[in-house]
Amino acid sequence: MKFSVFQISRKGSREKNEDRMGYCYTRESGLFVLADGMGGHPEGEVAAQLALQTISALYQRDARPVVQDTSEFLSTALMTAHHQIIRYASEKGMLDTPRTTLVAAILQGSSASWVHCGDSRLYVVRNGELLTRTRDHSYLEQHNAGAMKMERINRNILFTCLGSPTKPVYDVTGPVALQQGDRILLCSDGLWSSVDDAEIVRQLSAQPVSDAVPELVETALRNGGPTCDNVTVIALEWETPDAFESTHGVSTDSISDGVFASTIQAGVLDSLIDDLDDDAIERSIAEINEAIKRSAARKG
């Protein structure tokens, strides 16, 4: 694989940055993930970090050197991250749980698959046009009827997230075939709430991601002004011909089988990750299988 990648996170006008992002890869597969810890609940940054570390640990375990079933992996990884957040809150005796949104993508072969929960977004831009983007799990995006009225009332209200007492609602997309030069951008709502989709597509298409991402973030900070949220973006250009020669390019051609590289920082949650809860993984798999059965029953 060859790709150019750039990531940046800014605090904005908030007291602290609760966003987390990173990527990791093997010789034949790459994982890109972003989480936005939710304000109004305790330790949003912990929920975001725990989500990233859980998914990264599972990816390191399963990508040998590719993930065999990307949709199943992304579903299981998301649900496992959710259970790990609940476990963390329980072990600390917290009255309220840390919560986070999540968007994660796996690129391997010539396709991409992704999962998202909440309003952290993924955009795919091809030949200067928006090919697709995720649909937020917000009342505004999910209920188009009366949208203008709901925009005034529920613009940023989500009905799902990781860490909530209720089971997360999430969407898995893919595999989507990729073409050389496709741009994929993951971002927190600090970007898209201040910069509209057309401007995101325009800037992402007009220049390398190493230039587009900082400019998009600076635009969001200016537009957001004194109430600007955390702004976090990770973007990549797929199979850039000269990616391996670029400062921000990655070529996995020289990576040996079994080698795993990651930008996802380890932290205070290492003890939880090192002792990844097998029961949580089993619960995640059981819930996914039950959801598949219910879906099949409805279609029948």
Contacts in CASP RR format, 6 or more apart in sequence:
PFRMAT RR
TARGET T0000
AUTHOR 0000-0000-0000
METHOD contacts of the structure
MODEL  1
MKFSVFQISRKGSREKNEDRMGYCYTRESGLFVLADGMGGHPEGEVAAQL
ALQTISALYQRDARPVVQDTSEFLSTALMTAHHQIIRYASEKGMLDTPRT
TLVAAILQGSSASWVHCGDSRLYVVRNGELLTRTRDHSYLEQHNAGAMKM
ERINRNILFTCLGSPTKPVYDVTGPVALQQGDRILLCSDGLWSSVDDAEI
VRQLSAQPVSDAVPELVETALRNGGPTCDNVTVIALEWETPDAFESTHGV
STDSISDGVFASTIQAGVLDSLIDDLDDDAIERSIAEINEAIKRSAARKG
1 25 0 8 1.000
1 27 0 8 1.000
1 28 0 8 1.000
1 29 0 8 1.000
1 30 0 8 1.000
1 107 0 8 1.000
1 108 0 8 1.000
1 109 0 8 1.000
1 239 0 8 1.000
1 250 0 8 1.000
1 251 0 8 1.000
1 252 0 8 1.000
1 253 0 8 1.000
2 239 0 8 1.000
2 240 0 8 1.000
2 241 0 8 1.000
2 243 0 8 1.000
2 244 0 8 1.000
2 249 0 8 1.000
2 250 0 8 1.000
2 251 0 8 1.000
2 252 0 8 1.000
2 253 0 8 1.000
3 107 0 8 1.000
3 236 0 8 1.000
3 237 0 8 1.000
3 238 0 8 1.000
3 239 0 8 1.000
3 240 0 8 1.000
3 243 0 8 1.000
3 249 0 8 1.000
3 250 0 8 1.000
4 208 0 8 1.000
4 209 0 8 1.000
4 210 0 8 1.000
4 236 0 8 1.000
4 237 0 8 1.000
4 240 0 8 1.000
4 243 0 8 1.000
4 246 0 8 1.000
4 248 0 8 1.000
4 249 0 8 1.000
4 250 0 8 1.000
5 23 0 8 1.000
5 32 0 8 1.000
5 209 0 8 1.000
5 234 0 8 1.000
5 235 0 8 1.000
5 236 0 8 1.000
5 237 0 8 1.000
5 248 0 8 1.000
5 249 0 8 1.000
5 250 0 8 1.000
6 209 0 8 1.000
6 210 0 8 1.000
6 212 0 8 1.000
6 213 0 8 1.000
6 214 0 8 1.000
6 234 0 8 1.000
6 235 0 8 1.000
6 236 0 8 1.000
6 248 0 8 1.000
7 21 0 8 1.000
7 22 0 8 1.000
7 23 0 8 1.000
7 213 0 8 1.000
7 232 0 8 1.000
7 233 0 8 1.000
7 234 0 8 1.000
7 235 0 8 1.000
7 263 0 8 1.000
8 213 0 8 1.000
8 214 0 8 1.000
8 217 0 8 1.000
8 232 0 8 1.000
8 233 0 8 1.000
9 17 0 8 1.000
9 19 0 8 1.000
9 20 0 8 1.000
9 21 0 8 1.000
9 230 0 8 1.000
9 231 0 8 1.000
9 232 0 8 1.000
9 233 0 8 1.000
10 17 0 8 1.000
10 217 0 8 1.000
10 221 0 8 1.000
10 230 0 8 1.000
10 231 0 8 1.000
10 232 0 8 1.000
11 17 0 8 1.000
11 230 0 8 1.000
12 221 0 8 1.000
12 228 0 8 1.000
12 229 0 8 1.000
12 230 0 8 1.000
12 231 0 8 1.000
13 224 0 8 1.000
13 225 0 8 1.000
13 226 0 8 1.000
13 227 0 8 1.000
13 228 0 8 1.000
13 229 0 8 1.000
14 228 0 8 1.000
14 229 0 8 1.000
14 230 0 8 1.000
16 45 0 8 1.000
17 45 0 8 1.000
17 230 0 8 1.000
17 232 0 8 1.000
18 36 0 8 1.000
18 37 0 8 1.000
18 38 0 8 1.000
18 39 0 8 1.000
18 44 0 8 1.000
18 45 0 8 1.000
18 48 0 8 1.000
18 100 0 8 1.000
18 230 0 8 1.000
19 34 0 8 1.000
19 35 0 8 1.000
19 36 0 8 1.000
19 37 0 8 1.000
19 45 0 8 1.000
19 48 0 8 1.000
19 188 0 8 1.000
19 230 0 8 1.000
19 231 0 8 1.000
19 232 0 8 1.000
20 34 0 8 1.000
20 35 0 8 1.000
20 37 0 8 1.000
20 45 0 8 1.000
20 48 0 8 1.000
20 49 0 8 1.000
20 51 0 8 1.000
20 52 0 8 1.000
20 232 0 8 1.000
21 33 0 8 1.000
21 34 0 8 1.000
21 35 0 8 1.000
21 52 0 8 1.000
21 186 0 8 1.000
21 232 0 8 1.000
21 233 0 8 1.000
21 234 0 8 1.000
22 32 0 8 1.000
22 33 0 8 1.000
22 34 0 8 1.000
22 52 0 8 1.000
22 234 0 8 1.000
22 262 0 8 1.000
22 263 0 8 1.000
22 264 0 8 1.000
23 30 0 8 1.000
23 31 0 8 1.000
23 32 0 8 1.000
23 33 0 8 1.000
23 234 0 8 1.000
23 236 0 8 1.000
23 262 0 8 1.000
23 263 0 8 1.000
23 264 0 8 1.000
24 30 0 8 1.000
24 31 0 8 1.000
24 56 0 8 1.000
24 59 0 8 1.000
24 60 0 8 1.000
24 260 0 8 1.000
24 261 0 8 1.000
24 262 0 8 1.000
24 263 0 8 1.000
24 264 0 8 1.000
25 31 0 8 1.000
25 250 0 8 1.000
25 252 0 8 1.000
25 255 0 8 1.000
25 260 0 8 1.000
25 261 0 8 1.000
25 262 0 8 1.000
26 63 0 8 1.000
26 64 0 8 1.000
26 65 0 8 1.000
26 66 0 8 1.000
26 252 0 8 1.000
26 255 0 8 1.000
26 258 0 8 1.000
26 259 0 8 1.000
26 260 0 8 1.000
26 261 0 8 1.000
27 65 0 8 1.000
27 252 0 8 1.000
27 253 0 8 1.000
27 255 0 8 1.000
27 256 0 8 1.000
27 257 0 8 1.000
27 258 0 8 1.000
27 259 0 8 1.000
28 65 0 8 1.000
28 66 0 8 1.000
28 108 0 8 1.000
28 109 0 8 1.000
28 252 0 8 1.000
29 63 0 8 1.000
29 65 0 8 1.000
29 66 0 8 1.000
29 67 0 8 1.000
29 106 0 8 1.000
29 107 0 8 1.000
29 108 0 8 1.000
29 109 0 8 1.000
30 63 0 8 1.000
30 106 0 8 1.000
30 107 0 8 1.000
30 108 0 8 1.000
31 55 0 8 1.000
31 56 0 8 1.000
31 59 0 8 1.000
31 63 0 8 1.000
31 104 0 8 1.000
31 105 0 8 1.000
31 106 0 8 1.000
32 104 0 8 1.000
32 105 0 8 1.000
32 106 0 8 1.000
32 107 0 8 1.000
32 184 0 8 1.000
32 186 0 8 1.000
32 234 0 8 1.000
32 236 0 8 1.000
33 51 0 8 1.000
33 52 0 8 1.000
33 55 0 8 1.000
33 56 0 8 1.000
33 102 0 8 1.000
33 103 0 8 1.000
33 104 0 8 1.000
33 105 0 8 1.000
33 186 0 8 1.000
33 264 0 8 1.000
34 102 0 8 1.000
34 103 0 8 1.000
34 104 0 8 1.000
34 120 0 8 1.000
34 186 0 8 1.000
34 187 0 8 1.000
34 188 0 8 1.000
34 232 0 8 1.000
34 234 0 8 1.000
35 47 0 8 1.000
35 48 0 8 1.000
35 49 0 8 1.000
35 51 0 8 1.000
35 52 0 8 1.000
35 100 0 8 1.000
35 101 0 8 1.000
35 102 0 8 1.000
35 103 0 8 1.000
35 120 0 8 1.000
35 162 0 8 1.000
36 48 0 8 1.000
36 100 0 8 1.000
36 101 0 8 1.000
36 119 0 8 1.000
36 120 0 8 1.000
36 188 0 8 1.000
36 189 0 8 1.000
36 230 0 8 1.000
36 232 0 8 1.000
37 44 0 8 1.000
37 45 0 8 1.000
37 47 0 8 1.000
37 48 0 8 1.000
37 98 0 8 1.000
37 99 0 8 1.000
37 100 0 8 1.000
37 101 0 8 1.000
38 44 0 8 1.000
38 47 0 8 1.000
38 99 0 8 1.000
38 100 0 8 1.000
38 101 0 8 1.000
38 158 0 8 1.000
38 161 0 8 1.000
39 99 0 8 1.000
41 47 0 8 1.000
41 96 0 8 1.000
41 97 0 8 1.000
41 98 0 8 1.000
41 99 0 8 1.000
42 94 0 8 1.000
42 96 0 8 1.000
42 97 0 8 1.000
42 98 0 8 1.000
43 98 0 8 1.000
44 98 0 8 1.000
44 99 0 8 1.000
44 100 0 8 1.000
46 88 0 8 1.000
46 98 0 8 1.000
46 269 0 8 1.000
47 85 0 8 1.000
47 97 0 8 1.000
47 98 0 8 1.000
47 99 0 8 1.000
47 100 0 8 1.000
47 162 0 8 1.000
47 163 0 8 1.000
48 100 0 8 1.000
49 265 0 8 1.000
49 267 0 8 1.000
49 269 0 8 1.000
50 81 0 8 1.000
50 84 0 8 1.000
50 85 0 8 1.000
50 88 0 8 1.000
50 98 0 8 1.000
50 269 0 8 1.000
50 272 0 8 1.000
51 81 0 8 1.000
51 84 0 8 1.000
51 85 0 8 1.000
51 100 0 8 1.000
51 102 0 8 1.000
51 162 0 8 1.000
52 264 0 8 1.000
53 264 0 8 1.000
53 266 0 8 1.000
53 267 0 8 1.000
53 269 0 8 1.000
53 270 0 8 1.000
53 272 0 8 1.000
53 273 0 8 1.000
54 77 0 8 1.000
54 80 0 8 1.000
54 81 0 8 1.000
54 84 0 8 1.000
54 273 0 8 1.000
54 276 0 8 1.000
55 77 0 8 1.000
55 78 0 8 1.000
55 80 0 8 1.000
55 81 0 8 1.000
55 104 0 8 1.000
56 262 0 8 1.000
56 264 0 8 1.000
57 273 0 8 1.000
57 276 0 8 1.000
58 73 0 8 1.000
58 76 0 8 1.000
58 77 0 8 1.000
58 80 0 8 1.000
58 276 0 8 1.000
58 281 0 8 1.000
59 67 0 8 1.000
59 73 0 8 1.000
59 77 0 8 1.000
59 106 0 8 1.000
60 260 0 8 1.000
60 262 0 8 1.000
62 68 0 8 1.000
62 73 0 8 1.000
63 260 0 8 1.000
64 258 0 8 1.000
65 257 0 8 1.000
65 258 0 8 1.000
66 108 0 8 1.000
66 109 0 8 1.000
67 73 0 8 1.000
67 106 0 8 1.000
67 108 0 8 1.000
70 106 0 8 1.000
70 108 0 8 1.000
70 113 0 8 1.000
70 174 0 8 1.000
70 175 0 8 1.000
71 113 0 8 1.000
71 172 0 8 1.000
71 174 0 8 1.000
72 288 0 8 1.000
73 106 0 8 1.000
74 104 0 8 1.000
74 106 0 8 1.000
74 113 0 8 1.000
74 114 0 8 1.000
74 115 0 8 1.000
74 172 0 8 1.000
75 115 0 8 1.000
75 170 0 8 1.000
75 172 0 8 1.000
75 284 0 8 1.000
75 288 0 8 1.000
76 281 0 8 1.000
76 284 0 8 1.000
76 285 0 8 1.000
76 288 0 8 1.000
77 104 0 8 1.000
77 115 0 8 1.000
78 102 0 8 1.000
78 104 0 8 1.000
78 115 0 8 1.000
78 117 0 8 1.000
78 162 0 8 1.000
78 168 0 8 1.000
78 170 0 8 1.000
79 168 0 8 1.000
79 283 0 8 1.000
79 284 0 8 1.000
79 287 0 8 1.000
79 288 0 8 1.000
80 276 0 8 1.000
80 277 0 8 1.000
80 280 0 8 1.000
80 281 0 8 1.000
80 284 0 8 1.000
81 102 0 8 1.000
81 162 0 8 1.000
82 162 0 8 1.000
82 163 0 8 1.000
82 167 0 8 1.000
82 168 0 8 1.000
82 284 0 8 1.000
83 277 0 8 1.000
83 280 0 8 1.000
83 281 0 8 1.000
83 283 0 8 1.000
83 284 0 8 1.000
84 272 0 8 1.000
84 276 0 8 1.000
84 277 0 8 1.000
84 280 0 8 1.000
85 97 0 8 1.000
85 98 0 8 1.000
85 99 0 8 1.000
85 100 0 8 1.000
85 162 0 8 1.000
85 163 0 8 1.000
86 97 0 8 1.000
86 163 0 8 1.000
87 272 0 8 1.000
87 277 0 8 1.000
87 280 0 8 1.000
88 98 0 8 1.000
88 269 0 8 1.000
88 272 0 8 1.000
89 96 0 8 1.000
89 97 0 8 1.000
89 98 0 8 1.000
89 163 0 8 1.000
97 163 0 8 1.000
97 164 0 8 1.000
97 165 0 8 1.000
98 163 0 8 1.000
99 161 0 8 1.000
99 162 0 8 1.000
99 163 0 8 1.000
99 164 0 8 1.000
100 161 0 8 1.000
100 162 0 8 1.000
100 163 0 8 1.000
101 116 0 8 1.000
101 117 0 8 1.000
101 118 0 8 1.000
101 119 0 8 1.000
101 120 0 8 1.000
101 158 0 8 1.000
101 161 0 8 1.000
101 162 0 8 1.000
101 188 0 8 1.000
101 189 0 8 1.000
102 115 0 8 1.000
102 116 0 8 1.000
102 117 0 8 1.000
102 118 0 8 1.000
102 120 0 8 1.000
102 162 0 8 1.000
102 170 0 8 1.000
103 114 0 8 1.000
103 115 0 8 1.000
103 116 0 8 1.000
103 117 0 8 1.000
103 120 0 8 1.000
103 121 0 8 1.000
103 122 0 8 1.000
103 134 0 8 1.000
103 186 0 8 1.000
104 114 0 8 1.000
104 115 0 8 1.000
104 116 0 8 1.000
105 112 0 8 1.000
105 113 0 8 1.000
105 114 0 8 1.000
105 122 0 8 1.000
105 184 0 8 1.000
105 186 0 8 1.000
106 112 0 8 1.000
106 113 0 8 1.000
106 114 0 8 1.000
107 178 0 8 1.000
107 184 0 8 1.000
107 236 0 8 1.000
107 238 0 8 1.000
110 177 0 8 1.000
110 178 0 8 1.000
111 174 0 8 1.000
111 175 0 8 1.000
111 176 0 8 1.000
111 177 0 8 1.000
111 178 0 8 1.000
112 124 0 8 1.000
112 174 0 8 1.000
112 175 0 8 1.000
112 176 0 8 1.000
112 178 0 8 1.000
112 184 0 8 1.000
112 238 0 8 1.000
113 172 0 8 1.000
113 173 0 8 1.000
113 174 0 8 1.000
113 175 0 8 1.000
113 176 0 8 1.000
114 122 0 8 1.000
114 134 0 8 1.000
114 172 0 8 1.000
114 173 0 8 1.000
114 174 0 8 1.000
115 170 0 8 1.000
115 171 0 8 1.000
115 172 0 8 1.000
115 173 0 8 1.000
116 122 0 8 1.000
116 134 0 8 1.000
116 137 0 8 1.000
116 170 0 8 1.000
116 171 0 8 1.000
117 137 0 8 1.000
117 160 0 8 1.000
117 161 0 8 1.000
117 162 0 8 1.000
117 168 0 8 1.000
117 169 0 8 1.000
117 170 0 8 1.000
117 171 0 8 1.000
118 136 0 8 1.000
118 137 0 8 1.000
118 138 0 8 1.000
118 158 0 8 1.000
118 160 0 8 1.000
118 161 0 8 1.000
119 136 0 8 1.000
119 137 0 8 1.000
119 138 0 8 1.000
119 141 0 8 1.000
119 156 0 8 1.000
119 158 0 8 1.000
119 189 0 8 1.000
120 186 0 8 1.000
120 187 0 8 1.000
120 188 0 8 1.000
120 189 0 8 1.000
121 133 0 8 1.000
121 134 0 8 1.000
121 136 0 8 1.000
121 186 0 8 1.000
121 187 0 8 1.000
121 189 0 8 1.000
121 192 0 8 1.000
122 133 0 8 1.000
122 134 0 8 1.000
122 184 0 8 1.000
122 185 0 8 1.000
122 186 0 8 1.000
123 130 0 8 1.000
123 132 0 8 1.000
123 133 0 8 1.000
123 183 0 8 1.000
123 184 0 8 1.000
123 185 0 8 1.000
123 187 0 8 1.000
123 197 0 8 1.000
123 200 0 8 1.000
123 201 0 8 1.000
123 204 0 8 1.000
124 130 0 8 1.000
124 131 0 8 1.000
124 132 0 8 1.000
124 133 0 8 1.000
124 176 0 8 1.000
124 182 0 8 1.000
124 183 0 8 1.000
124 184 0 8 1.000
125 131 0 8 1.000
125 182 0 8 1.000
125 183 0 8 1.000
125 184 0 8 1.000
125 185 0 8 1.000
125 201 0 8 1.000
125 204 0 8 1.000
125 205 0 8 1.000
126 179 0 8 1.000
126 181 0 8 1.000
126 182 0 8 1.000
126 183 0 8 1.000
127 205 0 8 1.000
128 201 0 8 1.000
128 202 0 8 1.000
128 205 0 8 1.000
129 201 0 8 1.000
129 205 0 8 1.000
130 197 0 8 1.000
130 201 0 8 1.000
131 182 0 8 1.000
132 173 0 8 1.000
132 176 0 8 1.000
133 197 0 8 1.000
134 171 0 8 1.000
134 173 0 8 1.000
135 141 0 8 1.000
135 142 0 8 1.000
135 171 0 8 1.000
136 142 0 8 1.000
136 158 0 8 1.000
137 158 0 8 1.000
137 159 0 8 1.000
137 160 0 8 1.000
137 161 0 8 1.000
137 169 0 8 1.000
137 170 0 8 1.000
137 171 0 8 1.000
138 154 0 8 1.000
138 155 0 8 1.000
138 156 0 8 1.000
138 157 0 8 1.000
138 158 0 8 1.000
138 159 0 8 1.000
139 150 0 8 1.000
139 154 0 8 1.000
139 157 0 8 1.000
139 159 0 8 1.000
140 147 0 8 1.000
140 150 0 8 1.000
140 151 0 8 1.000
140 154 0 8 1.000
140 155 0 8 1.000
140 157 0 8 1.000
142 159 0 8 1.000
143 150 0 8 1.000
156 189 0 8 1.000
156 193 0 8 1.000
159 169 0 8 1.000
160 166 0 8 1.000
160 168 0 8 1.000
160 169 0 8 1.000
160 170 0 8 1.000
161 168 0 8 1.000
162 168 0 8 1.000
167 287 0 8 1.000
178 238 0 8 1.000
178 239 0 8 1.000
179 238 0 8 1.000
180 238 0 8 1.000
180 239 0 8 1.000
180 240 0 8 1.000
180 241 0 8 1.000
181 237 0 8 1.000
181 238 0 8 1.000
181 239 0 8 1.000
181 240 0 8 1.000
182 237 0 8 1.000
182 238 0 8 1.000
183 204 0 8 1.000
183 205 0 8 1.000
183 209 0 8 1.000
183 235 0 8 1.000
183 236 0 8 1.000
183 237 0 8 1.000
183 238 0 8 1.000
184 235 0 8 1.000
184 236 0 8 1.000
184 238 0 8 1.000
185 200 0 8 1.000
185 204 0 8 1.000
185 213 0 8 1.000
185 233 0 8 1.000
185 234 0 8 1.000
185 235 0 8 1.000
186 233 0 8 1.000
186 234 0 8 1.000
186 235 0 8 1.000
187 200 0 8 1.000
187 231 0 8 1.000
187 232 0 8 1.000
187 233 0 8 1.000
187 234 0 8 1.000
188 229 0 8 1.000
188 230 0 8 1.000
188 231 0 8 1.000
188 232 0 8 1.000
188 233 0 8 1.000
189 229 0 8 1.000
190 220 0 8 1.000
190 228 0 8 1.000
190 229 0 8 1.000
190 230 0 8 1.000
190 231 0 8 1.000
190 232 0 8 1.000
191 200 0 8 1.000
191 216 0 8 1.000
191 217 0 8 1.000
191 220 0 8 1.000
191 231 0 8 1.000
191 232 0 8 1.000
191 233 0 8 1.000
192 200 0 8 1.000
193 229 0 8 1.000
194 219 0 8 1.000
194 220 0 8 1.000
194 221 0 8 1.000
194 223 0 8 1.000
194 224 0 8 1.000
194 228 0 8 1.000
194 231 0 8 1.000
195 216 0 8 1.000
195 219 0 8 1.000
195 220 0 8 1.000
195 223 0 8 1.000
199 216 0 8 1.000
199 219 0 8 1.000
200 216 0 8 1.000
203 212 0 8 1.000
203 215 0 8 1.000
203 216 0 8 1.000
203 219 0 8 1.000
204 212 0 8 1.000
204 216 0 8 1.000
204 235 0 8 1.000
206 212 0 8 1.000
207 215 0 8 1.000
208 237 0 8 1.000
208 246 0 8 1.000
208 248 0 8 1.000
209 235 0 8 1.000
209 236 0 8 1.000
209 237 0 8 1.000
209 248 0 8 1.000
210 246 0 8 1.000
210 247 0 8 1.000
210 248 0 8 1.000
212 235 0 8 1.000
213 233 0 8 1.000
213 234 0 8 1.000
213 235 0 8 1.000
216 233 0 8 1.000
217 231 0 8 1.000
217 233 0 8 1.000
220 228 0 8 1.000
220 231 0 8 1.000
221 228 0 8 1.000
221 231 0 8 1.000
237 243 0 8 1.000
240 246 0 8 1.000
240 249 0 8 1.000
243 249 0 8 1.000
243 250 0 8 1.000
243 251 0 8 1.000
244 250 0 8 1.000
244 251 0 8 1.000
244 253 0 8 1.000
255 261 0 8 1.000
266 273 0 8 1.000
END
